[in-house]
Amino acid sequence: MAGIELESHQVVLRPLVTEKGVHQSEKYNAYAFAVHPQANKADIRKAVEELWEVRVVAVRTQNRKGKPRRNRLTQGHTQSWKKAIVQLHDEDRIAFF
């Protein structure tokens, strides 16, 4: 099955800088990113290695379902998105700040 070909800057949408993410980056050298929903683990690995020039050890992905929201009488939900947790080699680091 042939999918669409994504560029590196299209795969990684933004880093997720949260308390949990900062803890994982300090303790486990693992960083969280919001990624394109159609990107697979190989695409994510290649994109992170190209954009930050680091060595990726492992990639874990999660499909996050949108949360229900309500505004007066109308009901809807936030957009679903894909999250990737990328673990780097012990000698490599990414500085977001």
Residue, then its C-alpha position, 0 to 999 in steps of 0.5 A: m500500500a503506497g501512502i503519501e510522501l511527506e517531507s521532514h518538516q511536514v511529519v513533525l508538527r511541533p514539540l510537546v513541552t509539558e511537565k511530563g515531557v520535560h521529565q521524560s526528556e531529563k530522565y529517559n532522554a525521550y521527547a514528545f512531538a505532535v506528528h502528522p496523522q498519516a506518518n508512520k514510525a519510520d517517517i518519524r524516525k527519519a524526520v527527527e534524525e534529519l531536523w535535529e541531527v540526532r540518533v533515534v533509538a525508539v519511536r512510540t506513537q499514540n492516536r489521541k482522540g478529540k475530547p467532547r466540547r459544548n458551547r451553549l446548545t451546540q455539541g462538538h469535539t476537538q480535533s483528533w491528533k497523533k503523538a510520538i514519543v522519540q527516545l534518543h541515543d544516550e549521547d544526543r540531546i535536543a534543546f527546545f529552550 
